Amino acid sequence: MAGVSTYLNFSNQTEEAFNFYKTVFGTDFMGNGFMRYRDVPPAGGMPLMAPPNQNLIMHVTLPILGGHKLMGSDVPESIGSKVEMGNNVYISLEVDTREETMRLFTALANGGKVEQVLQDMFWGDYYGSVTDRFGVKWMFNCSEKP
């Protein structure tokens, strides 16, 4: 089922932040809780996470209000990105079909910038991200298989 969530990037504070949000909203993490970088299978062309960063959070999901989910991850500078105001929040779309994912992705990328091309990812979803022409950041996840 399609959905929208808010995705937050942190500079090595995701676990602390999400444990705080968990107490505020009184809800529990979805799935297995914190997925750490050490749990990510090696992928072609991707370097392994440096040992000091392997315990950082790769992904976490916390339901908050009205079916809305707050998601997050640590983005260490060692992977070539620096978390700053403006690149720390994404609107994450969970789209039902690959066709609709491609339509939305293409429309939002028009005049903007593709950050991550749509592709099948190790967690099983078809994923990509763009910054639209207004500077708003969007993530796309579609679980429909080809």
Contact map, one row per residue, 1 for C-alpha under 8 A:
11100000000000000000000000000000000000000000000000000000000000000000000000000000000000000000011100000000000000000000000000000000000000000000000000
11110000000000000000000000000000000000000000000000000000000000000000000000000000000000000000111100000000000000000000000000000000000000000000000000
11111000000000000000000000000000000000000000000000000000000000000000000000000000000000000000111000000000000000000000000000000000000000000000000000
01111100000000000000000000000000000000000000000000000000000000000001100000000000000000000011110000000000000000000000000000000000000000000000000000
00111110000000000000000000000000000000000000000000000000000000000001111000000000000000000011100000000000000000000000000000000000000000000000000000
00011111000000000000000000000000000000000000000000000000000000000001111000000000000000001111000000000000000000000000000000000000000000000000000000
00001111100000000000000000000000000000000000000000000000000000000000011100000000000000001111000000000000000000000000000000000000000000000000000000
00000111110000000000000000000000000000000000000000000000000000000000011110000000000000011100000000000000000000000000000000000000000000000000000000
00000011111001000000000000000000000000000000000000000000000000000000000111100000001000111000000000000000000000000000000000000000000000000000000000
00000001111111000000000000000000000000000000000000000000000000000000000111100000001000010000000000000000000000000000000000000000000000000000000000
00000000111111000000000000000000000000000000000000000000000000000000000001111000011000000000000000000000000000000000000000000000000000000000000000
00000000011111100000000000000000000000000000000000000001100000000000000001110000000000000000000000000000000000000000000000000000000000000000000000
00000000011111111000000000000000000000000000000000000000000000000000000001000000000000000000000000000000000000000000000000000000000000000000000000
00000000111111111100000000000000000000000000000000000001100000000000000111000000000000000000000000000000000000000000000000000000000000000000000000
00000000000111111110000000000000010000000000000000000001100000000000000000000000000000000000000000000000000000000000000000000000000000000000000000
00000000000011111111000000000000000000000000000000000000000000000000000000000000000000000000000000000000000000000000000000000000000000000000000000
00000000000011111111100000000000000000000000000000000000000000000000000000000000000000000000000000000000000000000000000000000000000000000000000000
00000000000001111111110000000000000000000000000000000000000001000000000000000000000000000000000000000000000000000000000000000000000000000000000000
00000000000000111111111000000000000000000000000000000000000000000000000000000000000000000000000000000000000000000000000000000000000000000000000000
00000000000000011111111100000000000000000000000000000000000000000000000000000000000000000000000000000000000000000000000000000000000000000000000000
00000000000000001111111110000000000000000000000000000000000000000000000000000000000000000000000000000000000000000000000000000000000000000000000000
00000000000000000111111111111000000000000000000000000000000001000000000000000000000000000000000000000000000000000000000000000000000000000000000000
00000000000000000011111111100000000000000000000000000000000000000000000000000000000000000000000000000000000000000000000000000000000000000000000000
00000000000000000001111111000000000000000000000000000000000000000000000000000000000000000000000000000000000000000000000000000000000000000000000000
00000000000000000000111111100000000000000000000000000000000000011000000000000000000000000000000000000000000000000000000000000000000000000000000000
00000000000000000000011111110000000000000000000000000000000000000000000000000000000000000000000000000000000000000000000000000000000000000000000000
00000000000000000000011011111000000000000000000000000000000001110000000000000000000000000000000000000000000000000000000000000000000000000000000000
00000000000000000000010001111100000000000000000000000000000001100000000000000000000000000000000000000000000000000000000000000000000000000000000000
00000000000000000000010000111111110000000000000000000000000111100000000000000000000000000000000000000000000000000000000000000000000000000000000000
00000000000000000000000000011111100000000000000000000000000111100000000000000000000000000000000000000000000000000000000000000000000000000000000000
00000000000000000000000000001111100000000000000000000000000010000000000000000000000000000000000000000000000000000000000000000000000000000000000000
00000000000000000000000000001111111000000000000000000000000000000000000000000000000000000000000000000000000000000000000000000000000000000000000000
00000000000000000000000000001111111000000000000000000000000110000000000000000000000000000000000000000000000000000000000000000000000000000000000000
00000000000000100000000000001001111100000000000000000000111100000000000000000000000000000000000000000000000000000000000000000000000000000000000000
00000000000000000000000000000001111110100000000000000000111100000000000000000000000000000000000000000000000000000000000000000000000000000000000000
00000000000000000000000000000000011111110000000000000111111000000000000000000000000000000000000000000000000000000000000000000000000000000000000000
00000000000000000000000000000000001111110000000010001111110000000000000000000000000000000000000000000000000000000000000000000000000000000000000000
00000000000000000000000000000000000111110000000010000110000000000000000000000000000000000000000000000000000000000000000000000000000000000000000000
00000000000000000000000000000000001111111000000000000000000000000000000000000000000000000000000000000000000000000000000000000000000000000000000000
00000000000000000000000000000000000111111100000000000000000000000000000000000000000000000000000000000000000000000000000000000000000000000000000000
00000000000000000000000000000000000000111110000000000000000000000000000000000000000000000000000000000000000000000000000001000000000000000000000000
00000000000000000000000000000000000000011111011100000000000000000000000000000000000000000000000000000000000000000000000000000000000000000000000000
00000000000000000000000000000000000000001111110000000000000000000000000000000000000000000000000000000000000000000000000001000000000000000000000000
00000000000000000000000000000000000000000111110000000000000000000000000000000000000000000000000000000000000000000000000000000000000000000000000000
00000000000000000000000000000000000000000011111000000000000000000000000000000000000000000000000000000000000000000000000000000000000000000000000000
00000000000000000000000000000000000000000111111100000000000000000000000000000000000000000000000000000000000000000000000000000000000000000000000000
00000000000000000000000000000000000000000100111110000000000000000000000000000000000000000000000000000000000000000000000000000000000000000000000000
00000000000000000000000000000000000000000100011111000000000000000000000000000000000000000000000000000000000000000000000000000000000000000000000000
00000000000000000000000000000000000011000000001111101100000000000000000000000010000000000000000000000000000000000000000000000000000000000000000000
00000000000000000000000000000000000000000000000111111100000000000000000000000100000000000000000000000000000000000000000000000000000000000000000000
00000000000000000000000000000000000000000000000011111100000000000000000000000000000000000000000000000000000000000000000000000000000000000000000000
00000000000000000000000000000000000000000000000001111110000000000000000000000000000000000000000000000000000000000000000000000000000000000000000000
00000000000000000000000000000000000010000000000011111111000000000000000000010000000000000000000000000000000000000000000000000000000000000000000000
00000000000000000000000000000000000111000000000011111111000000000000000000000000000000000000000000000000000000000000000000000000000000000000000000
00000000000000000000000000000000000111000000000000011111100000000000000000000000000000000000000000000000000000000000000000000000000000000000000000
00000000000101100000000000000000000110000000000000001111110000000000000001000000000000000000000000000000000000000000000000000000000000000000000000
00000000000101100000000000000000011110000000000000000011111100000000000011000000000000000000000000000000000000000000000000000000000000000000000000
00000000000000000000000000000000011110000000000000000001111100000000000111000000000000000000000000000000000000000000000000000000000000000000000000
00000000000000000000000000000000011100000000000000000000111110000000001111000000000000000000000000000000000000000000000000000000000000000000000000
00000000000000000000000000001100111000000000000000000000111111000000001110000000000000000000000000000000000000000000000000000000000000000000000000
00000000000000000000000000001110100000000000000000000000001111100000111100000000000000000000000000000000000000000000000000000000000000000000000000
00000000000000000100010000111100000000000000000000000000000111110000111000000000000000000000000000000000000000000000000000000000000000000000000000
00000000000000000000000000111100000000000000000000000000000011111011110000000000000000000000000000000000000000000000000000000000000000000000000000
00000000000000000000000010100000000000000000000000000000000001111111110000000000000000000000000000000000000000000000000000000000000000000000000000
00000000000000000000000010000000000000000000000000000000000000111111100000000000000000000000000000000000000000000000000000000000000000000000000000
00000000000000000000000000000000000000000000000000000000000000011111000000000000000000000000000000000000000000000000000000000000000000000000000000
00000000000000000000000000000000000000000000000000000000000000111111100000000000000000000000000000000000000000000000000000000000000000000000000000
00011100000000000000000000000000000000000000000000000000000000111111110000000000000000000000000000000000000000000000000000000000000000000000000000
00011100000000000000000000000000000000000000000000000000000011111011111000000000000000000000000000000000000000000000000000000000000000000000000000
00001111000000000000000000000000000000000000000000000000000011110001111100000000000000000000000000000000000000000000000000000000000000000000000000
00001111000000000000000000000000000000000000000000000000001111000000111110000000000000000000000000000000000000000000000000000000000000000000000000
00000011110001000000000000000000000000000000000000000000011110000000011111000000000000000000000000000000000000000000000000000000000000000000000000
00000001110001000000000000000000000000000000000000000000111100000000001111100000000000000000000000000000000000000000000000000000000000000000000000
00000000111111000000000000000000000000000000000000000001111000000000000111110000000000000000000000000000000000000000000000000000000000000000000000
00000000111100000000000000000000000000000000000000000000000000000000000011111010111000000000000000000000000000000000000000000000000000000000000000
00000000001100000000000000000000000000000000000000001000000000000000000001111111111000000000000000000000000000000000000000000000000000000000000000
00000000001000000000000000000000000000000000000000000000000000000000000000111111111000000000000000000000000000000000000000000000000000000000000000
00000000000000000000000000000000000000000000000001000000000000000000000000011111100000000000000000000000000000000000000000000000000000000000000000
00000000000000000000000000000000000000000000000010000000000000000000000000111111100000000000000000000000000000000000000000000000000000000000000000
00000000000000000000000000000000000000000000000000000000000000000000000000011111110000000000000000000000000000000000000000000000000000000000000000
00000000000000000000000000000000000000000000000000000000000000000000000000111111111000000000000000000000000000000000000000000000000000000000000000
00000000001000000000000000000000000000000000000000000000000000000000000000111001111100000000000000000000000000000000000000000000000000000000000000
00000000111000000000000000000000000000000000000000000000000000000000000000111000111110110000000000000000000000000000000000000000000000000000000000
00000000000000000000000000000000000000000000000000000000000000000000000000000000011111110000000000000000000000000000000000000000000000000000000000
00000000000000000000000000000000000000000000000000000000000000000000000000000000001111110000000000000000000000000000000000000000000000000000000000
00000000000000000000000000000000000000000000000000000000000000000000000000000000000111111000000000000000000000000000000000000000000000000000000000
00000000100000000000000000000000000000000000000000000000000000000000000000000000001111111100000000000000000000000000000000000000000000001000000000
00000001110000000000000000000000000000000000000000000000000000000000000000000000001111111100000000000000000000000000000000000000000000000000000000
00000111100000000000000000000000000000000000000000000000000000000000000000000000000001111110000000000000000000000000000000000000000000001000000000
00000111000000000000000000000000000000000000000000000000000000000000000000000000000000111111000000000000000000000000000000000000000000011110000000
00011110000000000000000000000000000000000000000000000000000000000000000000000000000000001111100000000000000000000000000000000000000000001110000000
00011110000000000000000000000000000000000000000000000000000000000000000000000000000000000111110000000000000000000000000000000000000000000111100000
01111000000000000000000000000000000000000000000000000000000000000000000000000000000000000011111000000000000000000000000000000000000000000111100000
11110000000000000000000000000000000000000000000000000000000000000000000000000000000000000001111100000000000000000000000000000000000000000001110000
11100000000000000000000000000000000000000000000000000000000000000000000000000000000000000000111111011000000000000000000000000000000000000001111000
11000000000000000000000000000000000000000000000000000000000000000000000000000000000000000000011111011000000000000000000000000000000000000000011100
00000000000000000000000000000000000000000000000000000000000000000000000000000000000000000000001111111000000000000000000000000000000000000000011100
00000000000000000000000000000000000000000000000000000000000000000000000000000000000000000000001111111100000000000000000000000100000000000000010101
00000000000000000000000000000000000000000000000000000000000000000000000000000000000000000000000011111110000000000000000000000000000000000000000000
00000000000000000000000000000000000000000000000000000000000000000000000000000000000000000000001111111111000000000000000000000000000000000000000000
00000000000000000000000000000000000000000000000000000000000000000000000000000000000000000000001111111111100000000000000000000000000000000001110000
00000000000000000000000000000000000000000000000000000000000000000000000000000000000000000000000001111111110000000000010000000000000000000000000000
00000000000000000000000000000000000000000000000000000000000000000000000000000000000000000000000000111111111000000000000000000000000000000000000000
00000000000000000000000000000000000000000000000000000000000000000000000000000000000000000000000000011111111100000000000000000000000000000000000000
00000000000000000000000000000000000000000000000000000000000000000000000000000000000000000000000000001111111110000000000000000001110000000001000000
00000000000000000000000000000000000000000000000000000000000000000000000000000000000000000000000000000111111111000000000000000000000000000000000000
00000000000000000000000000000000000000000000000000000000000000000000000000000000000000000000000000000011111111000000000000000000000000000000000000
00000000000000000000000000000000000000000000000000000000000000000000000000000000000000000000000000000001111111110000000000000000011110000000000000
00000000000000000000000000000000000000000000000000000000000000000000000000000000000000000000000000000000111111111100000000000000011110000000000000
00000000000000000000000000000000000000000000000000000000000000000000000000000000000000000000000000000000011111111000000000000000000110000000000000
00000000000000000000000000000000000000000000000000000000000000000000000000000000000000000000000000000000000111111000000000000000000110000000000000
00000000000000000000000000000000000000000000000000000000000000000000000000000000000000000000000000000000000111111100000000000000011111100000000000
00000000000000000000000000000000000000000000000000000000000000000000000000000000000000000000000000000000000011111110000000000000011110000000000000
00000000000000000000000000000000000000000000000000000000000000000000000000000000000000000000000000000000000010011111100000000000111000000000000000
00000000000000000000000000000000000000000000000000000000000000000000000000000000000000000000000000000000000000001111100000000001111000000000000000
00000000000000000000000000000000000000000000000000000000000000000000000000000000000000000000000000000000000000000111110000000011110000000000000000
00000000000000000000000000000000000000000000000000000000000000000000000000000000000000000000000000000000000000000111111000000011100000000000000000
00000000000000000000000000000000000000000000000000000000000000000000000000000000000000000000000000000100000000000001111100000111100000000000000000
00000000000000000000000000000000000000000000000000000000000000000000000000000000000000000000000000000000000000000000111110000111000000000000000000
00000000000000000000000000000000000000000000000000000000000000000000000000000000000000000000000000000000000000000000011111011110000000000000000000
00000000000000000000000000000000000000000000000000000000000000000000000000000000000000000000000000000000000000000000001111111110000000000000000000
00000000000000000000000000000000000000001010000000000000000000000000000000000000000000000000000000000000000000000000000111111000000000000000000000
00000000000000000000000000000000000000000000000000000000000000000000000000000000000000000000000000000000000000000000000011111000000000000000000000
00000000000000000000000000000000000000000000000000000000000000000000000000000000000000000000000000000000000000000000000111111100000000000000001000
00000000000000000000000000000000000000000000000000000000000000000000000000000000000000000000000000000000000000000000000111111110000000000000111110
00000000000000000000000000000000000000000000000000000000000000000000000000000000000000000000000001000000000000000000011110011111000000000001111100
00000000000000000000000000000000000000000000000000000000000000000000000000000000000000000000000000000000000000000001111110001111100000000011110000
00000000000000000000000000000000000000000000000000000000000000000000000000000000000000000000000000000000100000000011111000000111110000000011100000
00000000000000000000000000000000000000000000000000000000000000000000000000000000000000000000000000000000100000000111110000000011111000001111000000
00000000000000000000000000000000000000000000000000000000000000000000000000000000000000000000000000000000100110011111000000000001111100001110000000
00000000000000000000000000000000000000000000000000000000000000000000000000000000000000000000000000000000000110011110000000000000111111111100000000
00000000000000000000000000000000000000000000000000000000000000000000000000000000000000000000000000000000000111111000000000000000011111111100000000
00000000000000000000000000000000000000000000000000000000000000000000000000000000000000000000000000000000000111111000000000000000001111110000000000
00000000000000000000000000000000000000000000000000000000000000000000000000000000000000000000000000000000000000010000000000000000001111110000000000
00000000000000000000000000000000000000000000000000000000000000000000000000000000000000000000000000000000000000010000000000000000001111111000000000
00000000000000000000000000000000000000000000000000000000000000000000000000000000000000000100000000000000000000000000000000000000001111111100000000
00000000000000000000000000000000000000000000000000000000000000000000000000000000000000101110000000000000000000000000000000000000111100111110000000
00000000000000000000000000000000000000000000000000000000000000000000000000000000000000000111100000000000000000000000000000000000111100011111000000
00000000000000000000000000000000000000000000000000000000000000000000000000000000000000000111100000000000000000000000000000000011110000001111100000
00000000000000000000000000000000000000000000000000000000000000000000000000000000000000000001111000001000100000000000000000000111100000000111110000
00000000000000000000000000000000000000000000000000000000000000000000000000000000000000000001111000001000000000000000000000001111000000000011111000
00000000000000000000000000000000000000000000000000000000000000000000000000000000000000000000011111001000000000000000000000001110000000000001111100
00000000000000000000000000000000000000000000000000000000000000000000000000000000000000000000001110000000000000000000000000011100000000000000111110
00000000000000000000000000000000000000000000000000000000000000000000000000000000000000000000000111000000000000000000000000001100000000000000011111
00000000000000000000000000000000000000000000000000000000000000000000000000000000000000000000000000000000000000000000000000001000000000000000001111
00000000000000000000000000000000000000000000000000000000000000000000000000000000000000000000000001000000000000000000000000000000000000000000000111
